[in-house]
Amino acid sequence: MPSLRAGLLIYSPLFLTDHRFQKKRTTKTPMTTPTASDSLLVGRLQEATDQFVLEFTASVNFDRRMYSQDIRGSVAHARMLAAIGVLTRDEAARIVAGLETIHKEIDSGAFEWKVALEDVHMNIESRLTDLIGDTGKKLHTGRSRNDQVATDIRLYLRDSIDRIDALMSPLLDALLAKAAEHADTIMPGFTHLQPAQPVTFGHHLLAWFEMLLRDRERLRDCRRRVNRLPLGSAALAGSTFPLKREQVAEELGFDTLCENSLDAVSDRDFAIEFAAVASLAMVHFSRWCEEMIIWASQQFQFVSLPDRFCTGSSIMPQKKNPDVPELIRGKTGRVTGHLMSLLTLMKGQPLAYNKDNQEDKEPLFDSIDTLSNCLTALNGLIPNLEANRENMAAAAINGYTTATDLADYLVKRGMPFRDAHHVVGRVVARAVKERRQLHEFSLPELQAEGGGANAVSADVFDVLQPIGSANARSHTGGTAPAAVRSAIERAKQRLQI
């Protein structure tokens, strides 16, 4: 049986890429021992940085995953500097060629990362100077690490949002396909985890679809605010050079510019917004998984999960544990925790940039990774979810789920709803005592309880069957098979927007 890791690697291009990247970094390019001479920032400080402080303040261990975005931003910046005459075209060409070489070195695992250089930006700049000499020192003209890192994070998050969006699309399609397959599969709907009214399994799956569709809408809306260029804001006040920020924005695919330099370098609300979107999505996934775990239990036996997404027990040979849904449910806590971490990180910071913001990346990166992997797991799980129609139907009829239909029936015959509610409650109490279902009462019994022959006719048994109950709810948004099929067609149109 394939392992969970194997399942994730099969279904997740993003997970596979990140896994190989991490392995490559740790096995081929270990960190070098930092020394004070490695630093590019020794001008003002006359005392060598403490060894502990070097390691405590460094971010390269985690921010180096943004190397591709950092290089893309630097290439665009270099071309802009050439356009305003700060660099010659030959200097810009050498810088771009050097950056492309560095990109290949990092991809291959040959790049030497140095903790003393603190972060991904300084490591790349230092290597560029090694490759092309003093021309490499000109690249940082007109920018600061403050606007550079803000640009890198936005680029990285934008790329990640696009990958997550791409993972959501097949899951939405799978939910619609599964809903169509079970448009007329009757099951009990629940409130308070108690049988409430009959619904169709297709209708239930469409509820999941609506949750995920809103998650995707929020994700795309978040992307609009992520996709604003901070580069050109420099440290906090802008630059004395006549920067062409619009040129950089166009080359990097940003929709617009950050309008205020103080705000651009110091706020991380776009990352917090993504964390909120990710948290909501994970809460939805957790609810789905909670239901799948319950439904797959021996007590319910509504669904069967694919074996490759379950595990056995080390001691109990009969066990089939729903580990993947349980892990998704559990991982929700870490993503919602990251949201709280980012909110707390930002709440006390005065303008503009503060070192606190170095702590934004790890919770953001982990939220991206966790959401992506959970989507990958669900993309393998949902299409292979098997429903036990017989058990679902039996549960729907055994829980007095048509009691509301009987009350509605009496109302349509002229009885006030509160009176009808009281009558049906009395019938249900009798049914519980006598261990019968509502449809097992005879017509004379129902007439005696419900107001006589004028109030109750033989057609009452149509509404006491779960399929009759479901079919009666054929309006838009209802659970009737016809309504479910119409909803699926509308949903397909909405997916095209």
Secondary structure as a PSIPRED ss2 file (coil, helix, strand):
# PSIPRED VFORMAT (PSIPRED V4.0)

   1 M C   1.000  0.000  0.000
   2 P C   1.000  0.000  0.000
   3 S C   1.000  0.000  0.000
   4 L H   0.000  1.000  0.000
   5 R H   0.000  1.000  0.000
   6 A H   0.000  1.000  0.000
   7 G H   0.000  1.000  0.000
   8 L H   0.000  1.000  0.000
   9 L H   0.000  1.000  0.000
  10 I H   0.000  1.000  0.000
  11 Y H   0.000  1.000  0.000
  12 S C   1.000  0.000  0.000
  13 P H   0.000  1.000  0.000
  14 L H   0.000  1.000  0.000
  15 F H   0.000  1.000  0.000
  16 L H   0.000  1.000  0.000
  17 T H   0.000  1.000  0.000
  18 D H   0.000  1.000  0.000
  19 H H   0.000  1.000  0.000
  20 R H   0.000  1.000  0.000
  21 F H   0.000  1.000  0.000
  22 Q H   0.000  1.000  0.000
  23 K H   0.000  1.000  0.000
  24 K H   0.000  1.000  0.000
  25 R H   0.000  1.000  0.000
  26 T H   0.000  1.000  0.000
  27 T H   0.000  1.000  0.000
  28 K H   0.000  1.000  0.000
  29 T C   1.000  0.000  0.000
  30 P C   1.000  0.000  0.000
  31 M C   1.000  0.000  0.000
  32 T E   0.000  0.000  1.000
  33 T C   1.000  0.000  0.000
  34 P C   1.000  0.000  0.000
  35 T C   1.000  0.000  0.000
  36 A H   0.000  1.000  0.000
  37 S H   0.000  1.000  0.000
  38 D H   0.000  1.000  0.000
  39 S C   1.000  0.000  0.000
  40 L C   1.000  0.000  0.000
  41 L C   1.000  0.000  0.000
  42 V C   1.000  0.000  0.000
  43 G C   1.000  0.000  0.000
  44 R C   1.000  0.000  0.000
  45 L C   1.000  0.000  0.000
  46 Q C   1.000  0.000  0.000
  47 E C   1.000  0.000  0.000
  48 A C   1.000  0.000  0.000
  49 T C   1.000  0.000  0.000
  50 D C   1.000  0.000  0.000
  51 Q H   0.000  1.000  0.000
  52 F H   0.000  1.000  0.000
  53 V H   0.000  1.000  0.000
  54 L H   0.000  1.000  0.000
  55 E H   0.000  1.000  0.000
  56 F H   0.000  1.000  0.000
  57 T H   0.000  1.000  0.000
  58 A C   1.000  0.000  0.000
  59 S C   1.000  0.000  0.000
  60 V H   0.000  1.000  0.000
  61 N H   0.000  1.000  0.000
  62 F H   0.000  1.000  0.000
  63 D H   0.000  1.000  0.000
  64 R H   0.000  1.000  0.000
  65 R H   0.000  1.000  0.000
  66 M H   0.000  1.000  0.000
  67 Y H   0.000  1.000  0.000
  68 S H   0.000  1.000  0.000
  69 Q H   0.000  1.000  0.000
  70 D H   0.000  1.000  0.000
  71 I H   0.000  1.000  0.000
  72 R H   0.000  1.000  0.000
  73 G H   0.000  1.000  0.000
  74 S H   0.000  1.000  0.000
  75 V H   0.000  1.000  0.000
  76 A H   0.000  1.000  0.000
  77 H H   0.000  1.000  0.000
  78 A H   0.000  1.000  0.000
  79 R H   0.000  1.000  0.000
  80 M H   0.000  1.000  0.000
  81 L H   0.000  1.000  0.000
  82 A H   0.000  1.000  0.000
  83 A H   0.000  1.000  0.000
  84 I C   1.000  0.000  0.000
  85 G C   1.000  0.000  0.000
  86 V C   1.000  0.000  0.000
  87 L C   1.000  0.000  0.000
  88 T C   1.000  0.000  0.000
  89 R H   0.000  1.000  0.000
  90 D H   0.000  1.000  0.000
  91 E H   0.000  1.000  0.000
  92 A H   0.000  1.000  0.000
  93 A H   0.000  1.000  0.000
  94 R H   0.000  1.000  0.000
  95 I H   0.000  1.000  0.000
  96 V H   0.000  1.000  0.000
  97 A H   0.000  1.000  0.000
  98 G H   0.000  1.000  0.000
  99 L H   0.000  1.000  0.000
 100 E H   0.000  1.000  0.000
 101 T H   0.000  1.000  0.000
 102 I H   0.000  1.000  0.000
 103 H H   0.000  1.000  0.000
 104 K H   0.000  1.000  0.000
 105 E H   0.000  1.000  0.000
 106 I H   0.000  1.000  0.000
 107 D H   0.000  1.000  0.000
 108 S H   0.000  1.000  0.000
 109 G C   1.000  0.000  0.000
 110 A C   1.000  0.000  0.000
 111 F C   1.000  0.000  0.000
 112 E C   1.000  0.000  0.000
 113 W C   1.000  0.000  0.000
 114 K E   0.000  0.000  1.000
 115 V H   0.000  1.000  0.000
 116 A H   0.000  1.000  0.000
 117 L H   0.000  1.000  0.000
 118 E C   1.000  0.000  0.000
 119 D C   1.000  0.000  0.000
 120 V H   0.000  1.000  0.000
 121 H H   0.000  1.000  0.000
 122 M H   0.000  1.000  0.000
 123 N H   0.000  1.000  0.000
 124 I H   0.000  1.000  0.000
 125 E H   0.000  1.000  0.000
 126 S H   0.000  1.000  0.000
 127 R H   0.000  1.000  0.000
 128 L H   0.000  1.000  0.000
 129 T H   0.000  1.000  0.000
 130 D H   0.000  1.000  0.000
 131 L H   0.000  1.000  0.000
 132 I H   0.000  1.000  0.000
 133 G H   0.000  1.000  0.000
 134 D H   0.000  1.000  0.000
 135 T H   0.000  1.000  0.000
 136 G H   0.000  1.000  0.000
 137 K H   0.000  1.000  0.000
 138 K H   0.000  1.000  0.000
 139 L C   1.000  0.000  0.000
 140 H C   1.000  0.000  0.000
 141 T C   1.000  0.000  0.000
 142 G C   1.000  0.000  0.000
 143 R C   1.000  0.000  0.000
 144 S C   1.000  0.000  0.000
 145 R H   0.000  1.000  0.000
 146 N H   0.000  1.000  0.000
 147 D H   0.000  1.000  0.000
 148 Q H   0.000  1.000  0.000
 149 V H   0.000  1.000  0.000
 150 A H   0.000  1.000  0.000
 151 T H   0.000  1.000  0.000
 152 D H   0.000  1.000  0.000
 153 I H   0.000  1.000  0.000
 154 R H   0.000  1.000  0.000
 155 L H   0.000  1.000  0.000
 156 Y H   0.000  1.000  0.000
 157 L H   0.000  1.000  0.000
 158 R H   0.000  1.000  0.000
 159 D H   0.000  1.000  0.000
 160 S H   0.000  1.000  0.000
 161 I H   0.000  1.000  0.000
 162 D H   0.000  1.000  0.000
 163 R H   0.000  1.000  0.000
 164 I H   0.000  1.000  0.000
 165 D H   0.000  1.000  0.000
 166 A H   0.000  1.000  0.000
 167 L H   0.000  1.000  0.000
 168 M H   0.000  1.000  0.000
 169 S H   0.000  1.000  0.000
 170 P H   0.000  1.000  0.000
 171 L H   0.000  1.000  0.000
 172 L H   0.000  1.000  0.000
 173 D H   0.000  1.000  0.000
 174 A H   0.000  1.000  0.000
 175 L H   0.000  1.000  0.000
 176 L H   0.000  1.000  0.000
 177 A H   0.000  1.000  0.000
 178 K H   0.000  1.000  0.000
 179 A H   0.000  1.000  0.000
 180 A H   0.000  1.000  0.000
 181 E H   0.000  1.000  0.000
 182 H C   1.000  0.000  0.000
 183 A C   1.000  0.000  0.000
 184 D C   1.000  0.000  0.000
 185 T C   1.000  0.000  0.000
 186 I E   0.000  0.000  1.000
 187 M E   0.000  0.000  1.000
 188 P E   0.000  0.000  1.000
 189 G E   0.000  0.000  1.000
 190 F E   0.000  0.000  1.000
 191 T E   0.000  0.000  1.000
 192 H C   1.000  0.000  0.000
 193 L C   1.000  0.000  0.000
 194 Q E   0.000  0.000  1.000
 195 P E   0.000  0.000  1.000
 196 A E   0.000  0.000  1.000
 197 Q E   0.000  0.000  1.000
 198 P E   0.000  0.000  1.000
 199 V E   0.000  0.000  1.000
 200 T E   0.000  0.000  1.000
 201 F H   0.000  1.000  0.000
 202 G H   0.000  1.000  0.000
 203 H H   0.000  1.000  0.000
 204 H H   0.000  1.000  0.000
 205 L H   0.000  1.000  0.000
 206 L H   0.000  1.000  0.000
 207 A H   0.000  1.000  0.000
 208 W H   0.000  1.000  0.000
 209 F H   0.000  1.000  0.000
 210 E H   0.000  1.000  0.000
 211 M H   0.000  1.000  0.000
 212 L H   0.000  1.000  0.000
 213 L H   0.000  1.000  0.000
 214 R H   0.000  1.000  0.000
 215 D H   0.000  1.000  0.000
 216 R H   0.000  1.000  0.000
 217 E H   0.000  1.000  0.000
 218 R H   0.000  1.000  0.000
 219 L H   0.000  1.000  0.000
 220 R H   0.000  1.000  0.000
 221 D H   0.000  1.000  0.000
 222 C H   0.000  1.000  0.000
 223 R H   0.000  1.000  0.000
 224 R H   0.000  1.000  0.000
 225 R H   0.000  1.000  0.000
 226 V H   0.000  1.000  0.000
 227 N C   1.000  0.000  0.000
 228 R E   0.000  0.000  1.000
 229 L E   0.000  0.000  1.000
 230 P C   1.000  0.000  0.000
 231 L C   1.000  0.000  0.000
 232 G C   1.000  0.000  0.000
 233 S C   1.000  0.000  0.000
 234 A C   1.000  0.000  0.000
 235 A C   1.000  0.000  0.000
 236 L C   1.000  0.000  0.000
 237 A C   1.000  0.000  0.000
 238 G C   1.000  0.000  0.000
 239 S C   1.000  0.000  0.000
 240 T C   1.000  0.000  0.000
 241 F C   1.000  0.000  0.000
 242 P C   1.000  0.000  0.000
 243 L C   1.000  0.000  0.000
 244 K C   1.000  0.000  0.000
 245 R H   0.000  1.000  0.000
 246 E H   0.000  1.000  0.000
 247 Q H   0.000  1.000  0.000
 248 V H   0.000  1.000  0.000
 249 A H   0.000  1.000  0.000
 250 E H   0.000  1.000  0.000
 251 E H   0.000  1.000  0.000
 252 L H   0.000  1.000  0.000
 253 G C   1.000  0.000  0.000
 254 F C   1.000  0.000  0.000
 255 D C   1.000  0.000  0.000
 256 T E   0.000  0.000  1.000
 257 L E   0.000  0.000  1.000
 258 C C   1.000  0.000  0.000
 259 E C   1.000  0.000  0.000
 260 N C   1.000  0.000  0.000
 261 S H   0.000  1.000  0.000
 262 L H   0.000  1.000  0.000
 263 D H   0.000  1.000  0.000
 264 A H   0.000  1.000  0.000
 265 V H   0.000  1.000  0.000
 266 S H   0.000  1.000  0.000
 267 D C   1.000  0.000  0.000
 268 R C   1.000  0.000  0.000
 269 D H   0.000  1.000  0.000
 270 F H   0.000  1.000  0.000
 271 A H   0.000  1.000  0.000
 272 I H   0.000  1.000  0.000
 273 E H   0.000  1.000  0.000
 274 F H   0.000  1.000  0.000
 275 A H   0.000  1.000  0.000
 276 A H   0.000  1.000  0.000
 277 V H   0.000  1.000  0.000
 278 A H   0.000  1.000  0.000
 279 S H   0.000  1.000  0.000
 280 L H   0.000  1.000  0.000
 281 A H   0.000  1.000  0.000
 282 M H   0.000  1.000  0.000
 283 V H   0.000  1.000  0.000
 284 H H   0.000  1.000  0.000
 285 F H   0.000  1.000  0.000
 286 S H   0.000  1.000  0.000
 287 R H   0.000  1.000  0.000
 288 W H   0.000  1.000  0.000
 289 C H   0.000  1.000  0.000
 290 E H   0.000  1.000  0.000
 291 E H   0.000  1.000  0.000
 292 M H   0.000  1.000  0.000
 293 I H   0.000  1.000  0.000
 294 I H   0.000  1.000  0.000
 295 W H   0.000  1.000  0.000
 296 A C   1.000  0.000  0.000
 297 S C   1.000  0.000  0.000
 298 Q C   1.000  0.000  0.000
 299 Q C   1.000  0.000  0.000
 300 F C   1.000  0.000  0.000
 301 Q C   1.000  0.000  0.000
 302 F C   1.000  0.000  0.000
 303 V E   0.000  0.000  1.000
 304 S E   0.000  0.000  1.000
 305 L C   1.000  0.000  0.000
 306 P C   1.000  0.000  0.000
 307 D H   0.000  1.000  0.000
 308 R H   0.000  1.000  0.000
 309 F H   0.000  1.000  0.000
 310 C C   1.000  0.000  0.000
 311 T E   0.000  0.000  1.000
 312 G C   1.000  0.000  0.000
 313 S C   1.000  0.000  0.000
 314 S C   1.000  0.000  0.000
 315 I C   1.000  0.000  0.000
 316 M C   1.000  0.000  0.000
 317 P C   1.000  0.000  0.000
 318 Q C   1.000  0.000  0.000
 319 K C   1.000  0.000  0.000
 320 K C   1.000  0.000  0.000
 321 N E   0.000  0.000  1.000
 322 P C   1.000  0.000  0.000
 323 D H   0.000  1.000  0.000
 324 V H   0.000  1.000  0.000
 325 P H   0.000  1.000  0.000
 326 E H   0.000  1.000  0.000
 327 L H   0.000  1.000  0.000
 328 I H   0.000  1.000  0.000
 329 R H   0.000  1.000  0.000
 330 G H   0.000  1.000  0.000
 331 K H   0.000  1.000  0.000
 332 T H   0.000  1.000  0.000
 333 G H   0.000  1.000  0.000
 334 R H   0.000  1.000  0.000
 335 V H   0.000  1.000  0.000
 336 T H   0.000  1.000  0.000
 337 G H   0.000  1.000  0.000
 338 H H   0.000  1.000  0.000
 339 L H   0.000  1.000  0.000
 340 M H   0.000  1.000  0.000
 341 S H   0.000  1.000  0.000
 342 L H   0.000  1.000  0.000
 343 L H   0.000  1.000  0.000
 344 T H   0.000  1.000  0.000
 345 L H   0.000  1.000  0.000
 346 M H   0.000  1.000  0.000
 347 K H   0.000  1.000  0.000
 348 G C   1.000  0.000  0.000
 349 Q C   1.000  0.000  0.000
 350 P C   1.000  0.000  0.000
 351 L C   1.000  0.000  0.000
 352 A C   1.000  0.000  0.000
 353 Y C   1.000  0.000  0.000
 354 N C   1.000  0.000  0.000
 355 K H   0.000  1.000  0.000
 356 D H   0.000  1.000  0.000
 357 N H   0.000  1.000  0.000
 358 Q H   0.000  1.000  0.000
 359 E H   0.000  1.000  0.000
 360 D H   0.000  1.000  0.000
 361 K H   0.000  1.000  0.000
 362 E H   0.000  1.000  0.000
 363 P H   0.000  1.000  0.000
 364 L H   0.000  1.000  0.000
 365 F H   0.000  1.000  0.000
 366 D H   0.000  1.000  0.000
 367 S H   0.000  1.000  0.000
 368 I H   0.000  1.000  0.000
 369 D H   0.000  1.000  0.000
 370 T H   0.000  1.000  0.000
 371 L H   0.000  1.000  0.000
 372 S H   0.000  1.000  0.000
 373 N H   0.000  1.000  0.000
 374 C H   0.000  1.000  0.000
 375 L H   0.000  1.000  0.000
 376 T H   0.000  1.000  0.000
 377 A H   0.000  1.000  0.000
 378 L H   0.000  1.000  0.000
 379 N H   0.000  1.000  0.000
 380 G H   0.000  1.000  0.000
 381 L H   0.000  1.000  0.000
 382 I H   0.000  1.000  0.000
 383 P H   0.000  1.000  0.000
 384 N H   0.000  1.000  0.000
 385 L C   1.000  0.000  0.000
 386 E E   0.000  0.000  1.000
 387 A E   0.000  0.000  1.000
 388 N C   1.000  0.000  0.000
 389 R H   0.000  1.000  0.000
 390 E H   0.000  1.000  0.000
 391 N H   0.000  1.000  0.000
 392 M H   0.000  1.000  0.000
 393 A H   0.000  1.000  0.000
 394 A H   0.000  1.000  0.000
 395 A H   0.000  1.000  0.000
 396 A H   0.000  1.000  0.000
 397 I H   0.000  1.000  0.000
 398 N C   1.000  0.000  0.000
 399 G C   1.000  0.000  0.000
 400 Y C   1.000  0.000  0.000
 401 T C   1.000  0.000  0.000
 402 T C   1.000  0.000  0.000
 403 A H   0.000  1.000  0.000
 404 T H   0.000  1.000  0.000
 405 D H   0.000  1.000  0.000
 406 L H   0.000  1.000  0.000
 407 A H   0.000  1.000  0.000
 408 D H   0.000  1.000  0.000
 409 Y H   0.000  1.000  0.000
 410 L H   0.000  1.000  0.000
 411 V H   0.000  1.000  0.000
 412 K H   0.000  1.000  0.000
 413 R C   1.000  0.000  0.000
 414 G C   1.000  0.000  0.000
 415 M C   1.000  0.000  0.000
 416 P C   1.000  0.000  0.000
 417 F H   0.000  1.000  0.000
 418 R H   0.000  1.000  0.000
 419 D H   0.000  1.000  0.000
 420 A H   0.000  1.000  0.000
 421 H H   0.000  1.000  0.000
 422 H H   0.000  1.000  0.000
 423 V H   0.000  1.000  0.000
 424 V H   0.000  1.000  0.000
 425 G H   0.000  1.000  0.000
 426 R H   0.000  1.000  0.000
 427 V H   0.000  1.000  0.000
 428 V H   0.000  1.000  0.000
 429 A H   0.000  1.000  0.000
 430 R H   0.000  1.000  0.000
 431 A H   0.000  1.000  0.000
 432 V H   0.000  1.000  0.000
 433 K H   0.000  1.000  0.000
 434 E H   0.000  1.000  0.000
 435 R C   1.000  0.000  0.000
 436 R C   1.000  0.000  0.000
 437 Q C   1.000  0.000  0.000
 438 L H   0.000  1.000  0.000
 439 H H   0.000  1.000  0.000
 440 E H   0.000  1.000  0.000
 441 F C   1.000  0.000  0.000
 442 S C   1.000  0.000  0.000
 443 L H   0.000  1.000  0.000
 444 P H   0.000  1.000  0.000
 445 E H   0.000  1.000  0.000
 446 L H   0.000  1.000  0.000
 447 Q H   0.000  1.000  0.000
 448 A H   0.000  1.000  0.000
 449 E H   0.000  1.000  0.000
 450 G H   0.000  1.000  0.000
 451 G C   1.000  0.000  0.000
 452 G C   1.000  0.000  0.000
 453 A C   1.000  0.000  0.000
 454 N C   1.000  0.000  0.000
 455 A C   1.000  0.000  0.000
 456 V C   1.000  0.000  0.000
 457 S C   1.000  0.000  0.000
 458 A C   1.000  0.000  0.000
 459 D C   1.000  0.000  0.000
 460 V H   0.000  1.000  0.000
 461 F H   0.000  1.000  0.000
 462 D H   0.000  1.000  0.000
 463 V H   0.000  1.000  0.000
 464 L C   1.000  0.000  0.000
 465 Q C   1.000  0.000  0.000
 466 P H   0.000  1.000  0.000
 467 I H   0.000  1.000  0.000
 468 G H   0.000  1.000  0.000
 469 S H   0.000  1.000  0.000
 470 A H   0.000  1.000  0.000
 471 N H   0.000  1.000  0.000
 472 A C   1.000  0.000  0.000
 473 R C   1.000  0.000  0.000
 474 S C   1.000  0.000  0.000
 475 H C   1.000  0.000  0.000
 476 T C   1.000  0.000  0.000
 477 G C   1.000  0.000  0.000
 478 G C   1.000  0.000  0.000
 479 T C   1.000  0.000  0.000
 480 A C   1.000  0.000  0.000
 481 P H   0.000  1.000  0.000
 482 A H   0.000  1.000  0.000
 483 A H   0.000  1.000  0.000
 484 V H   0.000  1.000  0.000
 485 R H   0.000  1.000  0.000
 486 S H   0.000  1.000  0.000
 487 A H   0.000  1.000  0.000
 488 I H   0.000  1.000  0.000
 489 E H   0.000  1.000  0.000
 490 R H   0.000  1.000  0.000
 491 A H   0.000  1.000  0.000
 492 K H   0.000  1.000  0.000
 493 Q H   0.000  1.000  0.000
 494 R H   0.000  1.000  0.000
 495 L H   0.000  1.000  0.000
 496 Q C   1.000  0.000  0.000
 497 I C   1.000  0.000  0.000
